Amino acid sequence: MKASTRSLALVIVAVFLGSLASGMMAELYHSPVSELDEEPVVQESHGTHATSPGHVVFGQYISSDNCGHCSKQGGGSDAHHSLKVTFPDEYVYVTYMSASFGSTNTARAGAVSPYNWAWSTGGAPDAYFGDRTDKRQSGADSSYTTYDSLFSSGGGMHSTVNDYGMSAAISQNGGTYDISISYRYTGSGSPASNMKLYAALVDKDCTGYSYSSGIPHGYNCWMAWLTSGDTYKSKNGGTGSSFHSVTVSSTDTTESWTSVPTSVVPGGINKAVVVAVLMSGNQVSVGGSSPHVYHATDSTMGPKMDIAVSGLQVSNDAGGASYVRGDTVSIQADVKNTGDLDYTSGGSLEFFYKNGATTTSIDTVSIPNLNVAPGSPYLTGTATFDTSSLPSNVWSTNFGARLVGISGDMASSNNVQEIGVDHDRVPLKKTPQVLGSDVVQRGDFVTVLAKGDPNDNVDTIDTMTFDVEVSPAGQNAWDASIVSGGENVLYRDTAQEGREYIITPSMSMAAGDYDVRTRTVDSRGQTSDWATMSDMFELANGRPMVVANPVPTVMCDLSTKVSMVGHVMDPETPLSDLIITSDSSNFVAWHADSEELEVHFPYDDMRQQCPLGQKGIEIRVDDGGDYSDSGELPYGTLLFNVIENGQPRWAGLPIQVVDEGGSGVLGLTPYLSDTDDTGAPVQASTLSLQIIDNSHPDLVSVELRGSTLGYETVDDDVNGETVVTLRASDGEQYSDQTVTIRINPINDAPRLDMTDIESIDLKLNRQKVINLNSRLTDVDTAQGNYYVASAFATGGTAVVISGDLRIQFDEVGLQTVSISTSDGYATNSYEISVNVFDALPFYVSTTDDGSGHMYVHMADTYETQTPTASFSLTDSAPTYNVISVTWSLCNELSGTCDGFWEYDLDMSRSSTGWTEEMNIPSSYGDGGYARVNGMRNMDYIGLTVRAVDATGQEYKTGETVKWMTTEALPEPADMDDALLEWYVADLIADIAALEAEIAADESGDTTSLEQNLMTLKSNYDVACEDSRANCPSDEVKGSGGD
């Protein structure tokens, strides 16, 4: 440490020790309060029930000698004093004491230049917090608590109040006071700009005045302003003309006064208190409703000891923001010095958890010495905790860190932090249910709704899945292999919310009743108990089926056994256990042991030919089932391709299955054979092949390339099957065979014709109806079985009623309507972009070229001039019934708006236009104009317009049109004649007004006014030197006259 720094430190310590003895000096550098305790600290004194806001609050109190509600016990003055006694380091206030509450803005109360009186001018008690007119409390009861609510809620201070520090000190040096005010920025960002230092000298107990009731005054009565240049301004003394403009940085800066007489405060140093406030704005005070007070202090406030817990974090080694019992969580927290004094008193940071009202310690970490100097190290403590010991029935656990065994800490509100962590509990089961029929046919499926309860605040239906299993009724032979789905959530946010699963019985499953059980699985893999639904669905008995294809070939006049594998099938009964019979003369026998049907197609002696070609035999199949309701056994027709000896022979061609939009090939050579006249085999490759017929060319196109049959569906949406007849010839004989090509139907989602509705415009809060049914088609689903499943809109509502989409929006801008169509199995999604508008744009043109709806010409825009606006409707404007204009006067540099003027135009002047001088009323409601002395540098006039035309359509400007003042008045020699004439007349008026003000002044100090008058006369003399100027010789005497 440098010697100069050590010396400075010794001086500060000495001053601090002196302040403890005399109460004349205090230092208050507030550090940020990281987090308040969940139970606010309540302090009581003199009846106050306020809670600490966690930072300093600044108040301004208006009182008067004859104010009974101010002086009564527990009234206005007592309520302020009670707050100060209870929160000595968090409340700073000044009392403005007038003689009568009928006139409160008097010099005795502090309403002297350079102070800007922004408050009421009559009535007491009255109080304003944060230097704001919207944080006001008028009147007072007798409970000492009148101002508690405004104080506890933060008192209108800026949110970064704890990023600044201030101190104030006062001592007596002979007949004057030595006063110092220090300030600095302690935050991590950037300090505010355009700051003023509100500085005042107050009488601690106001004994210089007395209430008319005889009861002593309140406290902290204003006596003088501490102004720049080591000056002051009291009610009748001092030369101060401006408050300090300050630039706050991380470096400590001090403003000092050594010339303030001790007589300013009756009673001297024992009663004198310095009040200092950092506020932004162009004046002191500002008023208004925006937070602009960044810190406050007074010379009674001493440095404080404050260490705080901050940055509490709880993390789970298993990941996620919750815990499952048995997880290990890590807890971390910081302990920092947020006060003004070094901390060396030890103590511990204790980590804990709460079970109801019981707090259980987890671990402690010793607190080292914590220095207050910027950049000093601080404590980061950690602990781990095995959650196995936590109760299983809680939904969440609070983990926390707190300071224990510390000494000297002056702010307990930041000594503890807690975080609630959700307990990821085991989910609960719910009984599943069947959606639709509970009787399932072969080849069909049953839909099951699996439901569960997360049983915690961690999981939702989106993070839960379900195990679904099926068993023959009562057998507990559970199987999940026939279960699929689970992606779709049904009945979201209702008591029936769950996931949809599909159970597709296999062909090998026996007919009868089946049980279904489900259990819930959460995001951590925890499972509920099984929920079992007995006899949930019935698998209907499957009828035997007879399939003709592929058609087998048999030789004429020969008894032939043909395998029935693939031709006769039953879901439950093996082929060998079926009984097959027929009344056909071509039926010979059913050989169950070899699963073959024996047939014979004899030579027709009368016709002298074989019954060539495809011949059918109707068979009946008995699987032991009860078919009494139909009166007959299941039956079907088998086809046989009868050929002669020596003819080319076809084996049965297998059915070809192709997906929608697919293709395939079938090599025919393996299915062909031939013999010569003697029955000797002949190479099948010598046969010629051709396509004889295609039963459905609209479904499948076919072609032959050599001995290979190629086939392809005609498009992506067709389904069904076609039978292709093929012919094989050896040049002498031929035989025909058929092959079935079956299209595997792939379900297509319904399609919505979006022609002319993909992007639409719609007025705000106006309903539009679009018939969707007329636009909805589905190539493979019967009408009535597909539908619009849902509709959702951003910024509004979208519902579908009887196929009509009804949309309406209450937010302007580009909105989206999402639509989904479904046939129950597949879904398509569509979007409609909707441009929602409230009003059509109203265009203001500053160029007289006929564009826009209104042309505006703004004249006299130099600094100190009051502009005049001339405006009229253009030829392209519609006929308006109402036009409302809003003029504003703002400053680009300060970002503040001081004037506001809104009114409706006289529509009888629509054809001639309007002219307005921009005497815009003040925004502060004082009855005056925003700019009494004309425009200032970077002022601008702003205009917005709202209008309604003859059809009722609204119009409004999209943004404010601005006319900026960027130039000072030119020198008189550079002015044109009209501007020079105006300038001379304006100077004459200003000089006359200022002379009248000087003549009426009663303060005895008109130095500043005289200087302004000399400047005006000098400007007048310069203007009159121009030969064009019309300057009456007797009107004004310049600075160079007698």
Secondary structure by P-SEA (a helix, b strand, c coil): ccaaaaaaaaaaaaaaaaaaacccbbbbbcccccccccccbbbbccccccccccbbbbbbbbbccccccccccccaaaaaaaaaaacccccccccccccccccccccccccccccccccccccccbbbccccccccccccccccccaaaaaaaccccccccccccbbbbbbbcccccbbbbbbbbccccccccccccccccccccccccccccccccccccccccccccccccccccccccccccccccccbbbbbbccccccccccccccbbbbbbbbbccccccccccccccccccccccbbbbbbbcbbbbbbccccccccccbbbbbbbbbbbccccccccccccccccccccbbbbcbbbbbccccccccbbbbbbbbbbccccccccccbbbbbcccccccccccccccbbbbbbbbbcbbbbcbbbbcccccccccbbbbbbbbbbccccccccccbbbbbbbccccccccccccccccccccccccccbbbbbbbbbcccccbbbbbbbbbbbccccccccbbbbccccccccccbbbbcccbbbbbcccbbbbbccccccccccccccbbbbbcccccccccccccbbbbbbccccccccccccbbbbbbbbbcccccccccccccbbbbbbcccccccccccccbbbbccccccccccccccccccccccccccccbbbbbccccccccbbbbbcccbbbbbbccccbbbbbbbbbbbbccccbbbbbbbbbbccccccccccccccccccccccbbbbbbccccccccccccccccccccccccbbbbbcccbbbbbbccccbbbbbbbbbcccbbbbbbbbbbcccccbbbbbccccccccbbbbbccccccbbbbbbbbbccccccccbbbbbbbbbbcccccccbbbbbbccccccccccccccccccccccccccccccccccbbbbbbbbbcccccbbbbbcbbbbbbbcccccccccccaaaaaaaaaaaaaaaaaaaaaaaacccccaaaaaaaaaaaaaaaaaaacccccccccccccccccc
